[in-house]
Amino acid sequence: MVSNTDTFEIRAADGEELLIHIGIDTVKLNGKFFKSCVKQEQPVKKGNLIEKMYDES
C-alpha cells in the first residue's frame, strides 16, 4: 500500500492497482485531519483500518 494522507493506492497480489482519494479540495488541508494507520508498502487485508479522518472540534 502507498499512502499520502488523503490519497492511497492499494496493489493486489495479481498486480491490479486501486487509487482512492478521500474528500474534495483536501489538498488544501496539507494532511490536516488525516492519519494513516499503515506504513507505506505495508500489506493490508480485508477489514484492516487504513486511514482515519478526524475533526478538531
C-alpha positions as CSV (number, residue, x, y, z in Angstrom):
1,M,0.0,0.0,0.0
2,V,1.2,3.5,-0.8
3,S,-0.3,6.4,1.2
4,N,-0.3,10.2,1.1
5,T,-2.7,11.4,3.8
6,D,-5.9,11.9,1.7
7,T,-4.9,9.6,-1.2
8,F,-3.8,6.0,-1.1
9,E,-3.1,3.2,-3.5
10,I,-3.7,-0.5,-2.9
11,R,-1.9,-3.1,-5.1
12,A,-3.4,-6.6,-5.2
13,A,-1.2,-9.6,-5.4
14,D,-2.1,-10.0,-9.1
15,G,-0.8,-6.5,-9.9
16,E,-4.1,-4.7,-10.0
17,E,-4.0,-1.2,-8.5
18,L,-6.7,0.8,-6.9
19,L,-6.3,4.6,-6.3
20,I,-8.5,6.0,-3.6
21,H,-8.9,9.7,-2.8
22,I,-10.9,10.9,0.3
23,G,-12.7,14.2,0.1
24,I,-12.9,17.3,-2.1
25,D,-10.3,20.0,-2.1
26,T,-8.4,18.1,0.7
27,V,-5.0,19.1,-0.8
28,K,-5.5,22.5,0.7
29,L,-5.6,20.8,4.2
30,N,-1.9,19.7,3.9
31,G,-2.7,16.4,5.6
32,K,-4.5,18.0,8.5
33,F,-7.4,15.9,9.8
34,F,-6.0,12.7,8.2
35,K,-3.9,10.0,9.9
36,S,-2.6,6.9,8.1
37,C,-2.9,3.7,10.1
38,V,-0.5,1.7,8.0
39,K,3.0,2.3,6.7
40,Q,3.9,2.7,3.1
41,E,4.2,-0.7,1.3
42,Q,2.7,-2.5,4.4
43,P,0.5,-5.4,3.3
44,V,-3.2,-5.0,4.3
45,K,-6.1,-7.4,4.4
46,K,-9.9,-7.0,4.2
47,G,-11.1,-5.3,7.4
48,N,-7.8,-3.5,8.2
49,L,-8.1,0.1,9.2
50,I,-6.2,2.1,6.6
51,E,-6.9,5.8,7.3
52,K,-8.5,7.9,10.0
53,M,-10.2,11.2,9.3
54,Y,-10.9,13.4,12.3
55,D,-12.3,16.8,13.3
56,E,-10.6,19.1,15.7
57,S,-13.8,20.4,17.2
